[in-house]
Amino acid sequence: MSYDVYLRGPKCAHCGVTPQEPECPDPTYNLTPIFDLALTGEPLPNAEVSEGHVVILGARTDRPRGLRILSGRTAAETLPDLERAVLRLNDTAMTHEFCKLEPANRWGTLDDAQFVMQKLLDQARSYPTFTWEVH
């Protein structure tokens, strides 16, 4: 299972046309703990609740986790969070903490998270008025 990540453009006030949306990565849910630590600097809340339960069964957590933290916010609003996340992911002092969060099957690694987060940051810079939608 993987995230569905979109940057939705605002409709034109004059013609109602929505601009072309950029292509966003669709990373595995296995990266949720890494994304969460990178974006918040905190451990994953409700770690005992799987992403499968959140997505399929609608389980609730104390707050949105992983990339869902971005959902509903404009790209411009999330720039500071994404910039900090990229810095954390690339900080060699934190490498061990992030690597501990990699799944045993290696389906979602720190390298993958670094790539995705940098891509999201680049897109946020390019489309600041667009709004994140993350499932």
Phi, psi and omega per residue, in radians:
M1 nan 2.568 3.139
S2 -2.464 2.802 3.064
Y3 -1.130 2.616 2.880
D4 -1.886 2.008 -3.066
V5 -2.071 2.242 3.137
Y6 -2.329 2.612 2.910
L7 -2.013 1.887 -3.063
R8 -1.641 2.213 3.134
G9 -1.437 2.663 3.104
P10 -1.280 2.530 3.093
K11 -1.233 2.523 3.067
C12 -1.156 2.276 -3.123
A13 -1.147 -0.432 -3.082
H14 -1.571 -0.774 -3.029
C15 -1.979 -0.203 3.109
G16 1.384 0.075 -3.132
V17 -1.367 2.395 3.061
T18 -1.637 2.316 -3.117
P19 -1.190 2.793 3.076
Q20 -0.987 2.326 3.140
E21 -1.613 2.494 3.098
P22 -1.239 2.698 3.074
E23 -1.385 2.195 -3.128
C24 -1.876 2.657 3.079
P25 -1.178 2.764 3.097
D26 -2.188 1.269 -3.060
P27 -1.227 2.731 3.114
T28 -1.130 2.572 3.046
Y29 -1.106 -0.326 3.110
N30 -1.040 -0.350 -3.140
L31 -1.497 -0.032 -3.091
T32 -0.904 -0.843 3.141
P33 -1.089 -0.638 3.123
I34 -1.201 -0.823 3.114
F35 -1.044 -0.719 -3.108
D36 -1.107 -0.835 3.121
L37 -1.100 -0.700 -3.140
A38 -1.136 -0.741 -3.083
L39 -1.370 -0.558 -3.033
T40 -1.942 -0.420 -3.037
G41 1.355 0.140 -3.100
E42 -2.111 2.788 3.040
P43 -1.138 2.755 3.129
L44 -1.083 2.171 3.068
P45 -1.271 2.587 3.103
N46 0.906 0.876 -3.092
A47 -1.038 -0.383 3.140
E48 -1.317 -0.191 3.126
V49 -1.664 2.084 -3.113
S50 -1.333 2.770 3.076
E51 -1.154 -0.520 3.053
G52 -1.041 -0.738 3.111
H53 -1.165 -0.637 3.125
V54 -1.169 -0.839 -3.038
V55 -1.326 -0.849 -3.018
I56 -1.486 -0.746 -3.048
L57 -1.739 -0.084 3.115
G58 1.266 0.429 3.121
A59 -1.037 2.526 -3.136
R60 -1.720 2.573 3.031
T61 -2.169 2.908 -3.074
D62 -1.037 -0.481 3.068
R63 -2.748 2.858 3.045
P64 -0.997 2.579 -3.093
R65 -2.121 2.763 3.070
G66 1.028 -2.448 -3.090
L67 -1.196 -0.276 3.106
R68 -1.096 -0.301 3.078
I69 -1.028 -0.511 -3.105
L70 -1.382 -0.460 -2.968
S71 -0.996 2.348 3.101
G72 1.501 -0.065 -3.130
R73 -1.889 2.652 3.086
T74 -1.290 2.753 3.105
A75 -1.015 -0.714 3.133
A76 -1.054 -0.702 3.136
E77 -1.135 -0.504 -3.072
T78 -1.629 -0.098 -3.114
L79 -0.929 -0.837 3.134
P80 -1.053 -0.692 3.126
D81 -1.132 -0.776 -3.128
L82 -1.181 -0.671 3.106
E83 -1.110 -0.784 3.094
R84 -1.100 -0.698 -3.137
A85 -1.086 -0.769 3.116
V86 -1.105 -0.739 3.104
L87 -1.074 -0.773 3.127
R88 -1.092 -0.795 -3.105
L89 -1.112 -0.507 -3.129
N90 -1.675 -0.024 -3.141
D91 -1.361 1.989 -3.101
T92 -1.078 -0.430 3.101
A93 -1.201 -0.351 -3.128
M94 -1.805 -0.071 -3.074
T95 -0.919 -0.797 -3.111
H96 -1.058 -0.740 -3.135
E97 -1.088 -0.746 3.137
F98 -1.213 -0.712 -3.124
C99 -1.114 -0.546 3.073
K100 -1.108 -0.382 -3.107
L101 -1.590 -0.093 3.098
E102 -1.200 2.447 3.115
P103 -1.197 2.648 -3.124
A104 -1.035 -0.562 -3.125
N105 -1.402 -0.028 3.111
R106 1.131 0.323 3.074
W107 -1.509 1.362 -3.060
G108 2.117 1.756 -3.070
T109 -2.056 2.990 3.064
L110 -0.999 -0.735 3.108
D111 -1.014 -0.744 3.111
D112 -1.088 -0.777 -3.127
A113 -1.108 -0.707 3.110
Q114 -1.073 -0.772 3.141
F115 -1.072 -0.864 -3.096
V116 -1.096 -0.817 -3.080
M117 -1.124 -0.677 3.105
Q118 -1.137 -0.701 3.115
K119 -1.096 -0.759 3.127
L120 -1.128 -0.703 3.098
L121 -1.096 -0.798 3.126
D122 -1.039 -0.737 -3.139
Q123 -1.214 -0.642 3.097
A124 -1.095 -0.670 3.104
R125 -1.183 -0.625 -3.103
S126 -1.388 -0.454 -3.061
Y127 -2.272 1.041 -3.001
P128 -1.095 -0.437 -3.111
T129 -1.564 -0.113 3.136
F130 -1.369 2.775 -3.095
T131 -2.006 2.371 3.125
W132 -1.285 2.434 2.962
E133 -2.306 2.060 -3.052
V134 -2.263 2.236 3.098
H135 -2.128 nan nan
